[in-house]
């Protein structure tokens, strides 16, 4: 178990070898990822968003022993974890999202006429949503700071 540290990372930093190295150093990682050359494995690359139902969770262990998963929310989300066990879920109250072209077939089926509903989501997703708040806030604050630096060239 990763008792010392846990990092929540977004797409840019979740490289397969980086995740394996951090795990070997006792640092747990949870985050979202992007498709990279030859990663994730074919089984996850070939999931068609049109065939996926809301809250479907496709997962596997990659060649670096990292859990890699695709979860269908409003769209497919590729996520990784060195902390979570496959199959762990938690019940969360979710607000009804606005309808888009990607999610319209799921909204009425899951929420009906209600504005909120309880949904069992993977703990990997729940932890990512909880821990990434600080990173998102930091990114927001950085975006507000535009120093007025002048550059002089001789």
N, CA and C of each residue as an Amber inpcrd file, in Angstrom:
protein
   462
   0.8310000  -1.2030000   0.0000000   0.0000000   0.0000000   0.0000000
   0.8640000   1.2510000   0.0000000   0.3350000   2.2880000  -0.6000000
   1.0570000   3.5500000  -0.6960000   0.7080000   4.3980000   0.5270000
   1.4880000   4.2680000   1.5980000   1.1960000   4.9560000   2.8460000
   1.7520000   6.3680000   2.8930000   2.7730000   6.6540000   2.1110000
   3.4770000   7.9020000   2.2420000   2.8440000   9.0450000   1.4560000
   2.7110000   8.8850000   0.1660000   2.2140000   9.9460000  -0.6960000
   1.2000000   9.4120000  -1.6910000   0.3430000  10.3140000  -2.1410000
  -0.5550000  10.0160000  -3.2540000  -0.6140000  11.2520000  -4.1310000
  -0.3230000  11.0920000  -5.3960000  -0.3770000  12.1930000  -6.3460000
  -1.6170000  12.0730000  -7.2180000  -2.3080000  13.1740000  -7.4040000
  -3.4060000  13.2490000  -8.3700000  -2.8580000  14.0090000  -9.5680000
  -2.8980000  13.3790000 -10.7250000  -2.2710000  13.9550000 -11.9140000
  -3.2790000  14.0720000 -13.0440000  -3.0510000  15.0550000 -13.9150000
  -3.9060000  15.1580000 -15.0820000  -3.1730000  14.6220000 -16.3070000
  -3.7890000  14.7710000 -17.4550000  -3.3430000  14.1360000 -18.6940000
  -1.8640000  14.2900000 -19.0150000  -1.3260000  15.4410000 -18.7880000
   0.0160000  15.7370000 -19.2700000   1.1010000  14.8720000 -18.6250000
   0.9310000  14.5240000 -17.3530000   2.0030000  13.8620000 -16.6100000
   1.8480000  12.3530000 -16.4760000   0.7360000  11.7890000 -16.8760000
   0.5000000  10.3680000 -16.6400000   1.0850000   9.5070000 -17.7540000
   2.3850000   9.4350000 -17.7820000   3.0930000   8.5780000 -18.7220000
   3.2990000   7.2100000 -18.0660000   3.1760000   6.1170000 -18.8080000
   3.2420000   4.7780000 -18.2200000   4.4990000   4.5110000 -17.3910000
   5.6540000   4.8920000 -17.8900000   6.9070000   4.6310000 -17.1490000
   7.0180000   5.5030000 -15.8990000   6.4920000   6.7090000 -15.9750000
   6.4930000   7.5920000 -14.8040000   5.6480000   6.9740000 -13.6940000
   4.4810000   6.4470000 -14.0450000   3.6070000   5.8160000 -13.0530000
   4.2910000   4.6260000 -12.4000000   4.9610000   3.8010000 -13.2000000
   5.6610000   2.6300000 -12.6600000   6.8040000   3.0490000 -11.7330000
   7.5430000   4.0700000 -12.1180000   8.6560000   4.5550000 -11.2880000
   8.1450000   5.1100000  -9.9680000   7.0860000   5.9040000 -10.0080000
   6.5230000   6.4500000  -8.7700000   6.0170000   5.3340000  -7.8540000
   5.3380000   4.3390000  -8.4340000   4.8570000   3.2160000  -7.6240000
   6.0310000   2.4930000  -6.9600000   7.1190000   2.2820000  -7.6950000
   8.3010000   1.6090000  -7.1430000   8.9350000   2.4020000  -6.0140000
   8.7430000   3.7130000  -6.0120000   9.2760000   4.5650000  -4.9460000
   8.2940000   4.7420000  -3.7960000   7.1440000   4.0510000  -3.8660000
   6.1700000   4.1110000  -2.7880000   5.2120000   5.2870000  -2.8800000
   5.1040000   5.8730000  -4.0630000   4.2100000   7.0090000  -4.2610000
   3.0380000   6.5500000  -5.1130000   1.8440000   6.6560000  -4.5740000
   0.6470000   6.2600000  -5.3000000   0.2040000   7.3470000  -6.2540000
  -0.4330000   6.9400000  -7.3570000  -0.8690000   7.8870000  -8.3770000
  -2.2880000   7.5530000  -8.8020000  -3.0930000   8.5860000  -8.9700000
  -4.4090000   8.4660000  -9.5930000  -4.5620000   9.6490000 -10.5280000
  -5.1310000   9.4220000 -11.7130000  -5.2890000  10.5330000 -12.6250000
  -5.9270000  10.1450000 -13.9300000  -6.0930000  11.1390000 -14.7800000
  -6.5960000  10.9070000 -16.1210000  -5.4080000  10.8220000 -17.0650000
  -5.6460000  10.2960000 -18.2400000  -4.5610000  10.1410000 -19.1900000
  -5.0630000  10.3610000 -20.6020000  -4.1440000  10.3560000 -21.5340000
  -4.4630000  10.4590000 -22.9530000  -3.8710000   9.2480000 -23.6560000
  -4.3820000   8.9770000 -24.8390000  -3.8080000   7.9020000 -25.6340000
  -2.4280000   8.3180000 -26.1040000  -1.4940000   7.4160000 -25.9600000
  -0.1370000   7.6360000 -26.4250000   0.2110000   6.4920000 -27.3660000
   1.2970000   6.5810000 -28.0450000   1.6720000   5.5320000 -28.9820000
   1.8330000   4.2000000 -28.2390000   1.1070000   3.2030000 -28.6720000
   1.1400000   1.8450000 -28.1060000   0.6650000   1.7690000 -26.6550000
  -0.0350000   2.7790000 -26.1960000  -0.5670000   2.7490000 -24.8280000
  -1.8370000   3.5700000 -24.7860000  -2.8660000   3.1640000 -24.1060000
  -3.0490000   1.9220000 -23.3660000  -3.2240000   0.7350000 -24.3160000
  -3.3560000  -0.4560000 -23.7420000  -3.5000000  -1.6530000 -24.5690000
  -4.7100000  -1.5670000 -25.5050000  -4.6440000  -2.3560000 -26.5620000
  -5.6640000  -2.3510000 -27.6200000  -7.0870000  -2.4730000 -27.0890000
  -7.2990000  -3.3070000 -26.0730000  -8.6530000  -3.5410000 -25.5670000
  -9.3210000  -2.2320000 -25.1270000  -8.5610000  -1.3240000 -24.5350000
  -9.1240000  -0.0330000 -24.1190000  -9.1550000   0.9720000 -25.2580000
  -8.2310000   0.8670000 -26.1810000  -8.1870000   1.7970000 -27.3090000
  -9.3860000   1.6090000 -28.2340000  -9.8840000   0.3970000 -28.3040000
 -10.9260000   0.0660000 -29.2790000 -12.3480000   0.1990000 -28.7500000
 -12.5370000   0.7580000 -27.5620000 -13.8880000   0.9430000 -27.0280000
 -14.5540000   2.0730000 -27.7940000 -15.7200000   1.7860000 -28.3250000
 -16.4620000   2.7880000 -29.0910000 -17.4110000   3.5200000 -28.1550000
 -17.3030000   4.8170000 -28.1190000 -18.1300000   5.6270000 -27.2220000
 -19.6090000   5.4630000 -27.5320000 -19.9360000   5.1940000 -28.7670000
 -21.3330000   5.0250000 -29.1490000 -21.9400000   3.7630000 -28.5410000
 -21.1140000   2.7540000 -28.2780000 -21.6030000   1.4940000 -27.7050000
 -21.5970000   1.4920000 -26.1810000 -20.8820000   2.4190000 -25.5670000
 -20.7390000   2.4390000 -24.1090000 -21.9840000   3.0240000 -23.4480000
 -22.4170000   2.4040000 -22.3890000 -23.5310000   2.9000000 -21.5880000
 -22.9910000   3.7840000 -20.4660000 -23.8330000   4.6580000 -19.9390000
 -23.4230000   5.5280000 -18.8410000 -22.9220000   4.6930000 -17.6540000
 -21.8100000   5.1040000 -17.0670000 -21.2000000   4.5040000 -15.8880000
 -20.5500000   3.1480000 -16.1690000 -20.3970000   2.7660000 -17.4350000
 -19.6300000   1.5540000 -17.7390000 -18.1710000   1.8060000 -17.3840000
 -17.5310000   0.7840000 -16.8330000 -16.1400000   0.8990000 -16.3930000
 -15.3570000  -0.2570000 -17.0010000 -14.4870000   0.0690000 -17.9440000
 -13.6500000  -0.9290000 -18.6160000 -12.2560000  -0.7990000 -18.0260000
 -11.6760000  -1.9050000 -17.5820000 -10.3830000  -1.7990000 -16.9010000
  -9.4890000  -2.9790000 -17.2120000  -8.1960000  -2.7570000 -17.0220000
  -7.2060000  -3.8150000 -17.1740000  -5.8990000  -3.3720000 -16.5230000
  -4.9950000  -4.2960000 -16.3840000  -3.6560000  -3.9970000 -15.8700000
  -2.7150000  -3.9810000 -17.0660000  -1.9480000  -2.9060000 -17.2200000
  -1.0490000  -2.8140000 -18.3720000   0.2760000  -3.5140000 -18.1020000
   1.1890000  -3.4470000 -19.0530000   2.4730000  -4.1490000 -18.9180000
   3.3680000  -3.5550000 -17.8330000   3.0120000  -2.3660000 -17.3190000
   3.7590000  -1.7440000 -16.2260000   3.0980000  -2.0120000 -14.8750000
   2.0950000  -2.8960000 -14.8500000   1.3410000  -3.2570000 -13.6390000
   0.5380000  -2.0880000 -13.0690000   0.0730000  -1.2320000 -13.9370000
  -0.7570000  -0.0950000 -13.5520000  -2.1880000  -0.3640000 -13.9920000
  -3.1530000  -0.0350000 -13.1380000  -4.5480000  -0.1700000 -13.5430000
  -4.8790000   0.9530000 -14.5140000  -5.3430000   0.5870000 -15.6850000
  -5.7470000   1.5380000 -16.7140000  -7.2210000   1.2780000 -16.9860000
  -8.0150000   2.3270000 -17.0470000  -9.4570000   2.1410000 -17.2030000
 -10.0640000   3.2330000 -18.0690000 -11.1860000   2.8860000 -18.6840000
 -12.0270000   3.8760000 -19.3690000 -13.3720000   3.8560000 -18.6760000
 -13.8600000   5.0350000 -18.3440000 -15.1420000   5.1600000 -17.6530000
 -16.0380000   6.0680000 -18.4730000 -17.2720000   5.6520000 -18.6540000
 -18.2120000   6.4410000 -19.4400000 -18.9870000   7.3740000 -18.5270000
 -18.6950000   8.6540000 -18.6190000 -19.4530000   9.6880000 -17.9230000
 -20.2160000  10.4260000 -19.0190000 -20.0150000  11.6920000 -19.2160000
 -20.6030000  12.3710000 -20.3680000 -19.8930000  11.9540000 -21.6460000
 -18.6710000  11.4790000 -21.5130000 -17.8740000  10.9200000 -22.5910000
 -16.9260000   9.9110000 -21.9660000 -16.1670000   9.1930000 -22.7730000
 -15.2090000   8.2360000 -22.2180000 -14.0390000   8.9730000 -21.5820000
 -13.6930000   8.5880000 -20.3750000 -12.5850000   9.1820000 -19.6400000
 -11.5490000   8.0880000 -19.4240000 -10.3220000   8.3010000 -19.8890000
  -9.2350000   7.3550000 -19.6720000  -8.5490000   7.7140000 -18.3610000
  -8.4690000   6.7610000 -17.4330000  -7.8790000   7.0440000 -16.1280000
  -6.9100000   5.9380000 -15.7280000  -6.0160000   6.2750000 -14.7960000
  -4.9910000   5.3460000 -14.3220000  -4.9110000   5.4030000 -12.8040000
  -4.4390000   4.3030000 -12.2070000  -4.2590000   4.2780000 -10.7620000
  -3.2490000   3.2090000 -10.3740000  -2.4410000   3.5420000  -9.3850000
  -1.5720000   2.5370000  -8.7660000  -2.0540000   2.2420000  -7.3530000
  -3.2180000   2.7820000  -6.9820000  -3.7280000   2.6760000  -5.6170000
  -4.9530000   1.7940000  -5.4720000  -5.7900000   1.7520000  -6.4550000
  -7.1250000   1.1830000  -6.3110000  -7.2070000  -0.2680000  -6.7580000
  -8.1440000  -0.9680000  -6.1470000  -8.4210000  -2.3450000  -6.5380000
  -9.5650000  -2.3370000  -7.5440000  -9.5150000  -3.2450000  -8.4800000
 -10.5530000  -3.3440000  -9.4960000 -11.8560000  -3.7700000  -8.8350000
 -12.9240000  -3.0830000  -9.1850000 -14.2470000  -3.4470000  -8.6860000
 -14.7130000  -2.6650000  -7.4700000 -13.8670000  -1.8200000  -6.8740000
 -14.2950000  -1.0110000  -5.7300000 -15.1970000   0.1180000  -6.2170000
 -16.3840000   0.2240000  -5.5950000 -17.3080000   1.3030000  -5.9560000
 -17.8050000   2.0160000  -4.7030000 -18.3790000   3.1910000  -4.9100000
 -18.9400000   3.9690000  -3.8110000 -20.1760000   4.7060000  -4.3440000
 -21.1830000   4.8490000  -3.4990000 -22.4080000   5.5290000  -3.9070000
 -22.2480000   7.0380000  -3.7080000 -22.5580000   7.7900000  -4.7560000
 -22.4850000   9.2470000  -4.7030000 -23.7480000   9.8380000  -5.3220000
 -24.1850000  10.9460000  -4.7550000 -25.3110000  11.6720000  -5.3200000
 -24.7820000  12.5540000  -6.4390000 -25.3380000  12.4000000  -7.6250000
 -24.8920000  13.1720000  -8.7780000 -26.0310000  14.0420000  -9.2880000
 -25.7000000  15.2810000  -9.6100000 -26.6740000  16.1820000 -10.2150000
 -26.8700000  15.8090000 -11.6790000 -28.0510000  16.0600000 -12.1530000
 -28.3640000  15.7910000 -13.5510000 -27.5710000  16.7600000 -14.4220000
 -26.7230000  16.2660000 -15.3210000 -25.9830000  17.1760000 -16.2060000
 -26.8790000  17.6900000 -17.3240000 -26.4540000  18.7500000 -17.9730000
 -27.2370000  19.2280000 -19.1120000 -27.0320000  18.2550000 -20.2670000
 -28.0190000  18.1660000 -21.1190000 -27.9510000  17.2460000 -22.2480000
 -27.0130000  17.7840000 -23.3210000 -26.1920000  16.8870000 -23.8490000
 -25.3230000  17.2050000 -24.9810000 -25.5060000  16.0990000 -26.0160000
 -24.8740000  16.2540000 -27.1440000 -24.9610000  15.2270000 -28.1840000
 -24.3720000  13.8970000 -27.6980000 -23.3450000  13.9740000 -26.8420000
 -22.6920000  12.7560000 -26.3590000 -23.4860000  12.0200000 -25.2900000
 -24.2340000  12.7480000 -24.4650000 -24.8470000  12.0930000 -23.3050000
 -26.3700000  12.0240000 -23.3420000 -27.0160000  12.5320000 -24.3550000
 -28.4690000  12.6600000 -24.3320000 -29.1890000  11.3240000 -24.1660000
 -28.6380000  10.2390000 -24.6930000 -29.3260000   8.9540000 -24.5490000
 -29.2360000   8.3920000 -23.1350000 -28.2840000   8.8890000 -22.3270000
 -28.1280000   8.3980000 -20.9590000 -28.9560000   9.1810000 -19.9410000
 -29.1540000  10.4590000 -20.1720000 -29.7280000  11.3470000 -19.1640000
 -31.1050000  10.8830000 -18.6980000 -32.0330000  10.7070000 -19.6100000
 -33.3930000  10.3220000 -19.2080000 -33.4230000   8.9290000 -18.5890000
 -32.5890000   8.0520000 -19.0910000 -32.5460000   6.6800000 -18.5780000
 -32.0480000   6.6230000 -17.1340000 -31.0480000   7.4200000 -16.7980000
 -30.4410000   7.3850000 -15.4620000 -31.1610000   8.3110000 -14.4890000
 -31.4490000   9.5600000 -14.9050000 -32.0320000  10.5380000 -13.9930000
 -33.5520000  10.6020000 -14.0520000 -34.1470000  10.2360000 -15.1800000
 -35.5950000  10.3760000 -15.3150000 -35.9830000  11.8380000 -15.1780000
 -36.9670000  12.1320000 -14.3010000 -37.3940000  13.5230000 -14.0700000
 -36.6870000  14.1570000 -12.8820000 -35.8680000  13.3870000 -12.1920000
 -35.2060000  13.8540000 -10.9740000 -34.0110000  14.7530000 -11.3080000
 -33.6980000  15.6900000 -10.4080000 -32.5310000  16.5490000 -10.6090000
 -31.2640000  15.9260000 -10.0300000 -31.4070000  14.9560000  -9.1220000
 -30.2660000  14.2360000  -8.5620000 -30.6040000  12.7540000  -8.4760000
 -29.5750000  11.9280000  -8.4240000 -29.7610000  10.4930000  -8.2350000
 -28.4970000   9.9060000  -7.6180000 -28.6370000   8.8120000  -6.9180000
 -27.4840000   8.1070000  -6.3540000 -26.9520000   7.1330000  -7.3950000
 -25.6680000   7.1950000  -7.6280000 -25.0190000   6.3500000  -8.6170000
 -23.7990000   5.7140000  -7.9630000 -23.5850000   4.4260000  -8.2090000
 -22.3620000   3.7720000  -7.7550000 -21.2780000   4.0350000  -8.7980000
 -20.2270000   4.7230000  -8.3700000 -19.1220000   5.0250000  -9.2760000
 -17.8570000   4.3520000  -8.7420000 -16.8870000   4.0750000  -9.6060000
 -15.6300000   3.4790000  -9.1470000 -14.9170000   4.4010000  -8.1600000
 -14.2920000   3.8190000  -7.1200000 -13.5700000   4.6420000  -6.1420000
 -12.4150000   5.3960000  -6.8010000 -11.8570000   4.8500000  -7.8460000
 -10.8020000   5.5370000  -8.5880000 -11.3110000   6.8970000  -9.0740000
 -12.5030000   6.9310000  -9.6420000 -13.0970000   8.1700000 -10.1460000
 -13.4350000   9.1140000  -8.9900000 -13.9900000   8.5630000  -7.9190000
 -14.3550000   9.3820000  -6.7610000 -13.1180000  10.0430000  -6.1460000
 -12.0560000   9.2750000  -5.9770000 -10.8230000   9.8340000  -5.4090000
 -10.2070000  10.8740000  -6.3340000 -10.2100000  10.6060000  -7.6220000
  -9.6730000  11.5840000  -8.5660000 -10.4610000  12.8980000  -8.4850000
 -11.7800000  12.8030000  -8.4820000 -12.6090000  14.0070000  -8.3890000
 -12.3380000  14.7710000  -7.0990000 -12.1210000  14.0530000  -6.0040000
 -11.8680000  14.6820000  -4.7060000 -10.4900000  15.3480000  -4.6730000
  -9.4610000  14.6440000  -5.1090000  -8.0900000  15.1430000  -4.9780000
  -7.7050000  16.1560000  -6.0390000  -8.3260000  16.1140000  -7.2050000
  -7.9350000  17.0360000  -8.2660000  -8.4380000  18.4560000  -8.0240000
  -9.3250000  18.6680000  -7.0890000  -9.8280000  20.0060000  -6.8090000
  -8.7180000  20.9980000  -6.5130000  -7.7220000  20.6080000  -5.7590000
  -6.6110000  21.4910000  -5.4260000  -5.7760000  21.8480000  -6.6340000
  -5.5600000  20.8930000  -7.5160000  -4.7900000  21.1460000  -8.7300000
  -5.5540000  22.0960000  -9.6370000  -6.8520000  21.8690000  -9.7900000
  -7.6550000  22.7420000 -10.6330000  -7.6890000  24.1620000 -10.0840000
  -7.7670000  24.3160000  -8.7660000  -7.7690000  25.6320000  -8.1490000
  -6.4360000  26.3370000  -8.3880000  -5.3380000  25.5940000  -8.2620000
  -4.0180000  26.1690000  -8.5130000  -3.9010000  26.6350000  -9.9620000
  -4.3520000  25.7980000 -10.9020000  -4.3150000  26.1900000 -12.3160000
  -5.1460000  27.4420000 -12.5570000  -6.2790000  27.5470000 -11.8760000
  -7.1340000  28.7200000 -12.0220000  -6.4170000  29.9640000 -11.5090000
  -5.7640000  29.8650000 -10.3630000  -5.0540000  31.0240000  -9.8010000
  -3.8750000  31.4390000 -10.6720000  -3.1780000  30.4680000 -11.2360000
  -2.0600000  30.7800000 -12.1270000  -2.5670000  31.5190000 -13.3580000
  -3.7320000  31.1210000 -13.8700000  -4.2900000  31.7640000 -15.0580000
  -4.6200000  33.2290000 -14.7970000  -4.9580000  33.6010000 -13.5540000
  -5.2850000  34.9820000 -13.2220000  -4.0430000  35.8710000 -13.1430000
  -2.8870000  35.2880000 -12.9230000  -1.6730000  36.0600000 -12.7050000
  -0.9330000  36.2490000 -14.0220000  -1.0040000  37.4340000 -14.5460000
  -0.2920000  37.7590000 -15.7750000   0.6900000  38.8740000 -15.4580000
   1.9130000  38.5460000 -15.1200000   2.8660000  39.5960000 -14.7790000
   3.1520000  40.4870000 -15.9860000   3.2920000  41.7580000 -15.7000000
   3.5950000  42.7140000 -16.7550000   5.1030000  42.8660000 -16.8370000
   5.7360000  41.9650000 -17.5300000   7.1870000  41.9750000 -17.6550000
   7.5700000  42.5820000 -18.9960000   8.5140000  43.4990000 -18.9220000
   9.0080000  44.0920000 -20.1530000  10.3490000  43.4730000 -20.4980000
  10.5330000  43.3170000 -21.7510000  11.7830000  42.7330000 -22.2210000
  12.5120000  43.7820000 -23.0640000  13.7570000  44.0470000 -22.7220000
  14.5530000  44.9920000 -23.4900000  15.7010000  44.2440000 -24.1630000
  15.8470000  44.5140000 -25.4080000  16.9490000  43.8880000 -26.1230000
  17.8650000  44.9990000 -26.6380000  19.1330000  44.8010000 -26.4910000
  20.1160000  45.8030000 -26.9380000  20.6290000  45.4740000 -28.3090000
